[in-house]
């Protein structure tokens, strides 16, 4: 083999391996919708469907529901000028009148027992917080037995930023962005997970801003709601699998390798009652497909850039052979 071709092949192999490894390293996906508050994706409280963005509660004074251009949040009355950690916008959460009204924002996701989640956020305060004043922010993970929250399943876990009365947590010097994260594993009976950004506002001085949030799942993601044959799609093929599940659950779980936690996630079809398997799931699945909310995209494959590199490598090799 000519030396020049050997060098080309070696270099191409290194480039392709680098591309593949870079894709593997990006395997953990941020599940948060609008993690940097750049789009203004807001949904109702309580949340009634997944993937709709941030919901707010507790009289939350925040940068506002989007008005005008998509990236235009309104700074609330008494709010500070936006000083984002990155991008153009962040979530500003003043404490209002204090007295523990606890304004907050949250998102919900389907979850199954044994899954491990890591939630993180950057936090800043424009004010000088008094030591031990109980003015602090929390980035929190909570698990629930229901499809969209509901009954809590075990204690919530979180990371504190600021000046909790009991001490500890991440110190927040004035106008300094600080990073924190918390990791928790879903206990048995989990149907959903919620992540929360909270302002524990003992006093009106409790003003916190949040930005660049992230929620990642360690290990295998649960099947999508409605994916009864576990092929990575939600489409008409799942109807036959669901029919088998309704007539012979043991055979269904064996045929499609569906664990009990998998089944709970699959049964979490929007606008249906709970995560248990019953005859209503068939109508719920059909409604989901009729509304165009199924998924038909193929299972992820190597990126087109990698395929192009492989094709170019083959072409170059063939050209060398024909020229030899």
Residue pairs with C-beta under 8 A, 6 or more apart in sequence:
2 320
2 324
5 316
5 317
5 320
8 316
9 313
9 317
12 309
12 312
12 313
12 316
15 309
16 306
16 309
16 310
16 313
19 303
19 305
19 306
19 309
20 302
20 306
23 302
23 303
23 306
28 216
28 217
28 218
29 216
29 217
30 214
30 215
30 216
31 109
31 215
31 216
31 217
32 107
32 195
32 213
32 214
32 215
33 41
33 51
33 52
33 53
33 54
33 107
34 40
34 41
34 53
34 54
35 212
35 213
35 214
36 84
36 86
36 87
36 89
36 90
36 211
36 212
36 213
37 54
37 63
37 73
37 84
37 87
37 89
37 90
37 91
37 210
37 211
38 71
38 87
38 88
38 89
39 53
39 66
39 70
39 71
40 65
40 66
40 70
40 71
40 72
40 73
40 89
41 52
41 53
41 54
42 53
42 54
42 55
42 56
42 65
42 66
43 52
43 53
43 54
43 55
44 52
44 55
45 55
45 56
45 57
45 106
46 55
46 148
46 149
47 55
47 106
47 107
47 108
47 148
47 149
48 148
48 270
48 271
49 148
49 270
49 271
50 108
50 109
50 110
50 148
50 225
50 270
53 107
54 91
54 105
54 106
54 107
55 105
55 106
55 107
56 62
56 103
56 104
56 105
57 103
57 104
57 105
57 106
58 101
58 102
58 103
58 104
59 96
59 101
59 103
60 93
60 103
60 104
60 105
61 76
61 77
61 78
61 79
61 92
61 93
61 94
61 96
61 103
62 73
62 76
62 91
62 92
62 93
62 103
62 105
63 73
63 74
63 75
63 76
63 79
63 82
63 89
63 90
63 91
63 92
64 73
64 74
64 75
64 76
65 74
66 72
66 73
67 74
71 88
71 89
73 82
73 89
73 92
75 81
75 82
75 92
76 92
76 94
78 94
79 92
79 94
80 92
80 94
80 126
80 207
80 209
82 88
82 89
82 90
82 92
82 209
83 90
83 124
83 126
83 175
83 209
84 90
84 209
84 211
85 122
85 124
85 177
85 211
85 212
86 211
86 212
87 211
90 124
90 209
90 210
90 211
91 105
91 197
91 209
91 210
91 211
92 207
92 209
93 103
93 104
93 105
93 137
93 197
93 199
93 207
93 208
93 209
93 210
94 103
94 199
94 204
94 206
94 207
95 101
95 103
95 135
95 199
95 201
95 203
95 204
95 205
95 206
95 207
95 208
96 103
96 201
96 204
97 204
98 201
98 202
98 203
98 204
98 205
98 206
99 201
99 202
100 200
100 201
100 202
101 201
102 198
102 199
102 200
102 201
103 198
103 199
103 201
104 196
104 197
104 198
104 199
105 196
105 197
105 210
106 194
106 195
106 196
106 197
107 194
107 195
107 215
108 148
108 149
108 192
108 193
108 194
109 192
109 193
109 194
109 195
109 215
110 147
110 191
110 192
110 193
110 222
110 225
110 265
110 268
111 117
111 143
111 186
111 190
111 191
111 192
111 193
111 222
111 265
112 186
112 190
112 222
112 261
112 262
112 264
112 265
113 186
113 187
113 188
113 189
113 190
113 261
114 185
114 186
114 219
114 261
115 185
115 186
115 190
115 193
115 217
115 218
115 219
115 222
116 183
116 184
116 185
116 186
116 217
116 218
116 219
117 141
117 183
117 184
117 185
117 186
117 193
117 195
117 215
117 216
117 217
117 218
118 181
118 182
118 183
118 214
118 215
118 216
118 218
119 139
119 140
119 141
119 181
119 182
119 183
119 195
119 213
119 214
119 215
120 139
120 179
120 180
120 181
120 182
120 213
120 214
120 215
121 139
121 179
121 180
121 181
121 197
121 210
121 211
121 212
121 213
121 214
122 177
122 178
122 179
122 210
122 211
122 212
122 213
123 137
123 139
123 161
123 162
123 170
123 172
123 177
123 178
123 180
123 208
123 209
123 210
124 172
124 175
124 176
124 177
124 178
124 208
124 209
124 211
125 137
125 162
125 172
125 174
125 175
125 206
125 207
125 208
125 209
126 174
126 175
126 207
126 209
127 174
127 205
127 206
127 207
128 174
129 135
129 136
129 162
129 163
129 172
129 174
129 205
129 206
130 163
130 205
131 163
132 163
132 165
132 167
133 163
133 165
133 202
133 203
133 205
133 206
134 163
134 164
134 165
134 200
134 202
134 203
135 162
135 163
135 200
135 201
135 202
135 203
135 205
135 206
136 160
136 161
136 162
136 163
136 164
136 169
136 172
136 200
136 206
137 160
137 161
137 162
137 172
137 197
137 198
137 199
137 200
137 208
137 210
138 158
138 159
138 160
138 161
138 196
138 197
138 198
138 200
139 158
139 159
139 161
139 180
139 181
139 182
139 195
139 196
139 197
139 210
139 213
140 156
140 157
140 158
140 159
140 182
140 195
140 196
140 197
140 198
141 156
141 157
141 158
141 182
141 184
141 193
141 194
141 195
141 196
142 152
142 156
142 193
142 194
142 195
142 196
143 152
143 153
143 154
143 184
143 186
143 187
143 190
143 192
143 193
143 194
144 150
144 151
144 152
144 153
144 190
144 191
144 192
144 193
144 194
145 151
145 152
145 153
145 189
145 190
145 191
146 191
146 192
146 274
146 275
147 191
147 192
147 268
147 272
147 274
147 275
148 192
149 192
149 194
150 192
153 186
153 187
153 189
153 190
153 191
154 187
156 196
157 182
157 184
158 182
158 196
158 198
159 169
159 170
159 180
159 181
159 182
160 168
160 169
160 170
160 180
161 169
161 170
161 172
161 178
161 180
161 208
162 169
162 170
162 171
162 172
162 200
162 206
162 208
163 169
163 172
164 200
165 202
170 178
170 180
171 178
172 178
172 208
177 211
181 214
186 193
190 261
190 264
191 264
191 268
191 274
191 275
192 268
195 213
195 215
197 210
197 213
199 206
199 207
199 208
200 206
222 261
222 262
222 265
223 230
223 258
223 262
223 265
223 266
224 232
224 234
224 265
224 266
224 295
225 234
225 265
225 266
225 267
225 268
225 269
225 270
225 288
226 234
226 238
226 266
226 269
226 284
226 285
226 288
226 289
226 294
227 233
227 234
227 238
227 266
227 295
228 238
228 239
228 241
228 242
228 245
228 252
228 256
228 258
228 266
228 285
229 237
229 238
229 240
229 241
229 256
230 256
230 257
230 258
230 262
230 266
231 237
231 299
232 295
232 299
233 294
233 295
233 296
233 297
234 288
234 289
234 293
234 294
234 295
235 289
235 294
235 295
235 296
236 289
238 285
239 282
239 285
239 286
241 252
241 255
241 256
242 281
242 282
242 285
243 282
244 251
244 252
244 255
245 252
245 253
245 258
245 263
245 277
246 277
246 279
246 281
246 282
249 277
252 258
253 259
253 263
258 266
263 277
264 275
265 275
267 274
267 275
267 276
267 277
267 281
268 275
269 281
269 284
269 285
269 288
270 284
270 288
270 293
271 284
271 287
272 280
272 281
272 284
273 280
288 294
